[in-house]
C-alpha cells in the first residue's frame, strides 16, 4: 500500500484555479466548520496564527474528513519542524520568506527521505503512515509531498528565476503584504506598481512550469491573478470573516436599538 494520494498536488497540475481560504483561528472546532464551506483547499497558518504542532495536528485530523485539501504554513523552514509536520500527516507545506535557490534546495532535502534528503525515518509513530499501517510509506512518501515556497521580499523576488530552477519546488506563493512593505509600499498591496510586480511574477512562475499562488481579498484582482495563471488562490481569512461579520452584526443591533 503506497502513501495517500496528494490531491492538492495533483490539482496544481491542472488548468483549473484551486480556490482556498486561510485558517487562522487556531481551533479544531472552527477548522471543522470551515471544512464544511466547500473551499478547494484550506491553509492552516502556523506563522501568524497562535498555532503549534499539537493544535495544527488536531486541525489536520479534523479536516482530513472534509472535501478540502489541506496546506500548512510553517513559521520557518526548520527541518525539525518540517519533519514533525510531515509525520503528523501534512502532505503540503508552505514555507515563508524564501529568498534564494540554496534555501529552496535545503527545503527540498528536508521534505525527502534519504538518500535524496534528510527527513528522519520515524514514520511509524505518526499519522502519515497511519501508524505503520502503510507498508510502502517510506518508498512512496516523497512523490506525494507538495513543497510550496513563499516569495515576499525584494531579495526573494530578485532570486525568483533561480528558485524556479530548483527541482522539487512544486509551487511558488507570492506574499503580497510583506512584498509590498519591503518594496516601500503600503501593506494593503493595492498600489498599481505592486499589482504589476505580482502579475509579472505569476506569469514567470507559470512559464517555468511551476504552480503560482496568491492570497488576496480583492475580487477584481482575484480575477486578474487567475488570468495571469494563478493556480492556488486564497480568497479569504477566517479571522477576518468572523471579525467583520460580528462587527457588522453589532452595528446593526445598535442601529435597531437606537431606532426605538
N, C-alpha and C positions, 0 to 999 in steps of 0.2 A: 504494500500500500504506500503510495507516494504522499508527499506533503500536500496539504489542501491547495486547491487552485486559487490563485490570487486574481479575483475577478476585477479588482481595480486596475491592476497592471495590464490585464487583457483589454480592458475598456480604453486605456490610453492609446492603444494601437489603432483604434477605430477613428473615424472622422466625426463621430457624434460628440458634441460637448458633454462632459460629465459635470453635472451641476451639484454643488455642495454647500455645506454650512459649517461654520466654526462652532465648536462645542467647548465653552469655557466656564460653565457653572460649577465644574468640579464635583458633580453629584451623579451617582449612578442612576438615581431616580429621574433627575432631569434629563440625563442622556437617554434613558429608556423612552421618555416622552418624545424627545427629538427624533428618536429612531422610528417613530410612527408617522412622521411628517411626509415621508416619501422622497427625500433627497437621494440622489445617486450615491453621494459619499458624504461622510462626516469627519471632520478633523478634531480630534481631542487635543487641546492645546496644553502642552507641558512647559511652554516657555513663559507666557504671560499670565496664565491662569494658575490658581493655587493647587496644582496637582502634584502628586508624587507617584512613585512606582505602584503603590498599592491602589490609589484612587484611579489611576489610569487602567490598571489591570481589571478592577471592578467594572469600569465602564466598558472596556473591551468585551468582557464576558457577557454583559447585558446586550450590547449592540450586535454581537455575533448572531443573535436570534432575529435581527431586523433584516430588511432588504437593502440597507445602505452599506456600502463599502466603508471600511474604517482606515483612517490615516491618523498617525500620531506625530505631533511636532514635539521634538525634544528641546530642552533648553540649550543644548550644545551638542557637539559631535563626540562626546566622551565615549570611547569604545566599551567601557564597562557598562554604561547606561544603555547603550545600543544593544549589548548582549542581553541584558535583563529584559528589555522591551521585546526583543525577538523571542526569547524563551517564554514570555508571557502571552505569546500568540499574535503579536503585532507583525504584519507582513509588509506594511507600507509605512515608511518613515520619512518625515520632512525634517531636514537639518537646517537651522537658521545660520545666517551670516557666513556663508561660504564665499571665500574671496580668492581662491587660487586652485589651479589644477592639482597641485600637490595635496591640498586639503581634500579635494574631491576623491583623489586616489586612495587616501587614507580611509575615507568613509566607505569606499567600495570594499576595501580589505576588511573593515570592521563588520560588515554585514555578511561576509562569506566565511565558510569553514576552510581550514587548511586542506590542501596546500595552496589554495588561491586566496586565503585570507587569514584572519586571526581570531575569528569568533570561537569562543570556548565551547568545547563539546560537553554540554551538561543538559542536553535537551530532555532527558528522561524525567527531570524534575519539573518540567514546565508544561503549560497548556499547549505550546506549539506542537509538540509531538503527541498530544492527547495523552500525556503522562505515560509515554513509552508504548502507546497502542499503535503507533505508526512505525512499522519496522524499517521502512526505507526513508525515514525523515532525513537522516544525515546525507544520503546520496542525492536527495531531490529538493532540499530546502532552498539552496542558493537561487535556483531558477525562478522561485516563486516570491522572492523578496523584491520589493519595489523601493528603490532609493531615489528620493526627491531632494534636491538641494535648493536652498533659498538664496537668491541674489538680492541684496538690499543695501548695497553701498556703492560708492563711486569705484572703489578698488575692485569689488566683485564684478561690476559692470564692465570695467576695463579688461577683466580676465575671462569674460563670458565665453569667447570663442575657444580659449584653451580648456575651460571647464567642459564645454560641449564635446570636446575631443576625447574625454576620458571614458573609456569603455566601462559600462556598468552603471552609469548615471542614467536613470530612466526618465526623469523629468526635471525641469527647472522652473521653480516658482519665483515670480517677481514679487518682492515685498514692497508695495508702493509707498507706505508711510515712511519707513526708515530710509528708503532710497531718496524720497523727496526731501527729507530733512538733511540728509548727507550732502545733497546737491545744492542746498541753500534755499529750498522752498518750504512751504507750509506742510505739516504732516497730513493735511487733507488730500494731498496729491492730486489736486484738481487743476493745477496750472497747465495751460496748453503745452508748455515745454515738457513737463513731466509726462503728460499723456503721449506725446510724440516719442519720447525716450522709451517708454514702456512698450508701445506698439512696435517700435523697431526691434526691441529685444525679443518680443513674442515671435516676430517674423524670423529672426535669426535662429531662435531655438527650434522652430518648426523646420526650417530649411536644413538644419543639422540632423534631422531625423529624431529629435527628442520631443517629448511632450511638454507643452508650455502651460503654466498655471498662474492664476491671479486671484486675489481677493479684492472685490470692490462692491460697494453698496449702491453705486450709481447705475441705474438701469440702462441709461443710454450708453454709458461706457462699457457696460457688460456686453451689450450687443456689438459694439465696436471691437472689443477684445476677441470675441468669438469670430468675427470676420477676419481678424488677424491671427487666426489659428490657435487661440487658447483652447486647450482640451480638458483641463480640470479647473473649474471656475467656482469659487466660493462667493455666494451672493448675500450672505447674512451672517450674523453673530448672535448666538442665543442670548448672551448677556444683554446686548442692546435691544433685542426683540422684547425681552421681558421688561427691561427698564423703561423703554419707550412706551410699551403697552400699559404699564402700571401708571406712568406719569399722565398719559392721556386719560386713563380711566379716572384718576384722582381729580384731574382738571374738570372733566365732565361732571363728576359728582359735586364739586364745589359750585359749578355753574347752576346745577339743579337746585342746590341749597340756597344760593343767592337769589334765585328767581322767585322764591316763595313770597 
